[in-house]
């Protein structure tokens, strides 16, 4: 059997692409990835990065409110092992990352999307129809492909860092910075590039103080971005230091950060209710090396402006795997829609 469209990845872009493709009667097949320790440990779980987050306050259509009954009716109590614990109906709360992703998945299923809990480990795009190889060795033949494998945030690899993820440790200020736990509290940003300055500047709107921790004595950010950090009275750059431990407890989450001087190895502890890592992202494109055009950072390249086309006709890219700038759930979902429409038009033009 030759599939019309195969979607690789199961974050916001993947499920949105599946919803649109299914409604267009393309009978999409989604490879959502393996739910194993390896994928979880590197931040590449089925259901994407949102599955590793707690509250999601910036996805349109899910205002702070009473969501429990809606969630029960939409995705059922039988998925309680995946869903986040939520308050009762008489309490208000934001939708959680796992719940939002399960809602997207269920919506795709409702329109007939088929799902396989496997990884695609190799692709053959040299001739059409294409051939994809799964981790079990299965060969899948298809006329079009949507790559929606996302990108994962880089972390330092500290044990304490992993312990406090979603309890004060984050890699996305725009996603999490406005949460109550961070308001009017001291925060730490680790990094020295443009992204780190942007994160620190954004967090300064909510924090009482932002410590920008950088291992060197000069920022790597562009000159204009450096001035933005140095001129912000709420940002204090901690030169020649690195984060060596995140401190806290189960009740409060992050309370302090332990820093080490990169010159004399002395240590100091700073108050912090949050630690934000801004040391880059890694796109999940290793299995595509040499098969599709990528930029120097390893992200897939859209070869035509405002289209999700890749360097191979019939292969499309959606979400963070092709976005090293915005990296938001809503922008990923938008490009998932675009990729599905592009695939539909491609197949129609081919008479498929």
C-alpha positions in Angstrom: 0.0 0.0 0.0 1.3 3.5 -0.9 0.2 6.1 1.6 -0.9 9.5 0.3 0.8 11.5 3.1 2.9 10.4 6.1 3.5 12.8 9.0 6.7 12.3 11.0 6.3 13.9 14.4 3.5 14.5 16.9 3.8 18.0 18.3 1.4 20.9 17.6 2.6 21.1 13.9 2.2 17.3 13.4 -1.3 17.1 14.8 -2.5 20.2 13.1 -1.2 18.8 9.8 -3.0 15.6 10.5 -6.3 17.4 11.2 -6.2 19.2 7.9 -5.0 16.3 5.9 -7.6 14.0 7.4 -10.4 16.5 6.7 -9.1 16.6 3.1 -9.6 12.8 2.9 -5.9 12.2 2.5 -6.0 9.4 5.2 -2.8 10.6 6.9 -0.5 8.2 8.8 1.3 9.8 11.8 4.5 8.4 13.2 4.3 9.8 16.7 7.6 8.4 17.9 8.6 5.8 20.5 7.7 6.4 24.2 11.1 5.2 25.5 13.7 6.5 27.9 16.0 7.6 25.1 13.4 9.9 23.5 12.3 11.2 26.9 15.9 11.9 28.1 16.8 14.0 25.1 13.5 16.0 25.2 12.0 14.3 22.1 8.9 12.6 23.5 5.7 11.6 21.6 3.4 14.6 21.7 6.3 17.0 21.5 7.9 19.6 23.8 4.5 20.7 25.2 4.1 17.2 26.7 7.0 18.2 29.1 5.5 21.5 30.2 2.9 22.4 32.8 0.5 25.3 32.3 0.1 26.7 28.8 -1.3 30.3 29.0 -0.6 31.5 25.5 -2.4 29.1 23.2 -5.5 30.8 21.9 -8.8 29.2 22.8 -7.8 27.9 26.2 -8.3 30.8 28.7 -7.7 30.4 32.4 -10.9 28.8 33.7 -12.9 25.6 34.5 -11.7 22.9 32.1 -12.1 19.6 34.0 -15.5 18.6 32.6 -14.5 19.6 29.1 -11.3 17.6 29.3 -13.1 14.5 30.7 -15.6 14.6 27.8 -13.1 15.4 25.1 -10.2 13.0 25.9 -11.7 10.8 28.6 -10.6 9.7 32.1 -9.0 6.6 30.7 -6.0 8.6 29.7 -5.4 9.8 33.3 -2.0 8.2 33.2 -0.9 10.7 30.6 -3.0 13.7 31.6 -1.7 16.2 34.2 -3.5 16.3 37.5 -6.0 19.1 37.4 -8.2 20.9 39.9 -11.9 20.3 40.3 -14.5 22.1 38.3 -15.0 24.7 41.0 -11.4 25.9 40.6 -9.8 27.8 37.8 -6.6 26.8 36.0 -4.8 27.0 32.7 -4.7 24.1 30.3 -1.6 22.0 30.8 0.8 20.9 28.1 -0.1 17.2 28.2 -3.8 17.9 28.1 -3.5 20.3 25.2 -1.5 17.8 23.2 -3.9 15.0 24.0 -6.8 17.2 22.8 -4.9 17.9 19.5 -4.3 14.1 19.1 -7.9 13.2 19.8 -9.1 15.8 17.3 -6.9 14.3 14.6 -8.1 10.8 15.5 -11.8 12.0 15.3 -11.2 12.7 11.6 -9.6 9.4 10.8 -5.9 9.9 11.4 -4.0 6.6 11.8 -1.1 6.6 14.3 2.0 4.4 14.8 4.1 4.7 17.9 7.4 4.3 16.1 10.3 6.4 15.0 11.4 6.9 11.4 15.1 6.3 11.4 15.9 6.6 7.7 14.4 8.1 4.6 14.8 7.6 0.8 13.8 10.7 -1.1 15.9 10.0 -4.3 12.8 8.8 -6.2 9.0 9.0 -5.9 7.1 7.4 -4.3 9.3 7.8 -1.2 10.3 5.1 1.2 10.6 5.5 5.0 12.3 3.1 7.4 11.0 2.6 10.9 12.9 1.6 14.0 11.5 -1.9 13.6 12.8 -2.2 10.0 9.4 -1.7 8.4 9.4 0.0 5.0 6.6 2.6 4.4 6.0 3.8 0.9 4.3 7.2 0.4 3.6 9.9 -2.1 4.2 12.9 0.2 5.8 13.5 3.6 5.4 16.2 6.2 8.4 16.5 8.6 7.3 17.8 12.0 9.9 16.4 14.3 10.5 19.7 16.2 13.6 20.9 18.0 14.7 20.3 21.6 16.1 22.8 24.0 19.7 22.4 25.0 20.4 21.8 28.7 23.6 21.6 30.7 23.0 18.1 31.8 23.0 18.7 35.5 21.1 16.3 37.7 19.6 19.1 39.7 18.5 20.8 36.4 16.5 17.8 35.4 15.0 17.5 38.9 13.5 20.9 38.8 12.2 21.0 35.2 8.8 22.6 35.3 9.4 23.5 38.9 11.4 26.6 38.1 13.7 25.4 35.4 12.7 26.3 31.9 14.1 26.8 28.4 11.5 29.2 27.2 10.9 32.6 28.8 8.1 33.5 26.5 6.3 30.3 27.3 6.8 30.4 31.1 8.0 33.8 32.2 4.6 35.3 33.1 3.6 32.4 35.4 2.9 33.5 38.9 5.9 31.6 40.4 8.3 34.0 38.6 6.5 37.3 39.2 8.5 39.8 41.3 11.1 37.2 42.1 14.8 37.0 41.2 15.5 34.8 38.2 18.7 33.4 36.5 19.3 33.2 32.7 22.2 31.1 31.5 23.8 32.1 28.2 25.5 35.0 26.4 24.1 35.1 22.9 21.2 37.1 21.4 18.7 34.5 22.6 19.9 34.9 26.2 19.6 38.6 26.0 16.1 38.4 24.6 15.1 36.0 27.4 16.6 38.2 30.1 15.0 41.3 28.6 11.6 39.6 28.4 11.9 38.2 32.0 12.8 41.7 33.3 9.2 42.7 32.7 8.1 40.3 35.4 11.1 39.5 37.7 12.4 41.7 40.5 15.9 41.0 39.2 17.5 38.9 36.4 21.0 37.5 36.8 22.4 36.8 33.4 25.1 34.1 33.9 27.8 33.9 31.3 31.0 31.8 31.3 33.2 34.5 29.6 34.0 38.2 30.2 32.2 39.4 27.1 28.8 38.5 25.6 28.5 36.7 22.3 25.3 38.7 21.5 25.3 41.4 18.8 26.4 44.8 19.9 22.9 46.2 19.9 21.6 43.3 21.9 24.5 43.6 24.4 23.6 47.2 25.0 20.0 46.2 25.6 21.2 43.9 28.5 23.7 46.3 29.9 21.3 49.3 29.9 18.5 47.4 31.6 18.5 48.3 35.3 16.9 45.0 36.2 19.5 42.8 34.5 22.8 42.0 36.2 25.4 40.2 34.1 27.4 37.8 36.2 30.6 37.5 34.2 33.0 34.5 34.2 30.5 32.2 35.9 28.7 29.0 35.1 25.7 27.3 36.7 26.8 24.2 38.6 23.7 23.4 40.6 20.0 24.3 40.9 18.8 24.4 44.5 15.3 24.1 45.9 12.8 21.8 47.5 9.7 19.8 46.5 7.3 22.4 47.9 8.7 25.7 46.5 10.6 24.4 43.5 13.7 26.4 42.6 14.9 28.7 45.4 18.6 29.4 44.6 21.3 28.8 41.9 24.9 27.8 42.7 27.4 29.4 40.4 31.1 28.7 39.9 33.7 31.2 38.8 35.4 30.0 35.6 38.6 31.7 36.5 39.4 30.9 40.1 36.7 28.2 40.7 35.2 30.0 43.6 31.5 29.6 44.2 28.6 31.7 45.2 24.9 31.2 45.7 22.2 33.6 44.4 18.5 33.8 45.2 16.4 32.6 42.3 12.9 31.3 41.9 13.6 30.3 38.3 16.5 29.2 36.1 16.1 29.8 32.3 18.5 28.0 30.0 19.2 30.0 26.8 22.0 28.0 25.3 20.4 27.1 22.0 18.2 24.4 20.5 18.9 21.2 18.5 16.5 20.4 15.7 15.5 16.7 15.4 17.0 16.2 11.9 19.8 13.7 12.5 17.9 11.1 10.4 17.6 13.5 7.5 21.3 14.4 7.2 22.3 14.5 3.5 18.7 14.0 2.4 17.3 17.5 2.7 18.7 21.0 2.6 19.4 22.4 6.1 20.8 25.7 7.4 24.1 25.8 9.4 22.2 25.1 12.6 20.7 21.9 11.2 17.1 23.3 10.7 15.3 22.4 7.5 15.1 25.1 4.9 12.0 26.3 3.3 13.0 26.7 -0.3 10.2 29.0 -1.3 9.1 32.0 0.8 5.7 31.5 2.6 5.6 27.8 1.6 6.6 24.7 3.5 8.5 23.2 0.6 11.8 21.6 1.3 14.6 20.8 -1.2 12.7 17.6 -2.3 9.5 18.0 -4.2 6.7 16.4 -2.2 8.4 16.7 1.1 7.3 19.5 3.4 8.5 20.8 6.8 6.4 22.2 9.6 7.0 23.5 13.1 10.2 24.0 15.0 12.2 21.7 12.8 12.1 24.5 10.2 11.9 27.5 12.7 15.0 28.7 14.6 13.4 32.0 15.4 9.9 31.9 16.9 9.6 28.4 18.3 6.1 28.7 19.7 3.3 26.2 19.8 0.9 28.5 17.9 3.4 29.2 15.1 4.1 25.5 14.9 0.4 24.7 14.6 0.1 27.4 11.9 2.8 25.9 9.7 1.3 22.4 10.3 -1.8 23.7 8.6 0.3 25.2 5.8 2.2 21.9 5.2 -1.1 19.9 5.0 -2.5 22.4 2.4 0.8 22.3 0.5 0.7 18.5 0.5 -2.9 18.4 -0.6 -2.2 20.7 -3.5 0.9 18.8 -4.5 -1.0 15.5 -4.6 -3.9 17.1 -6.5 -1.5 18.4 -9.1 0.0 14.9 -9.5 -3.5 13.4 -9.8 -3.0 11.4 -6.7 
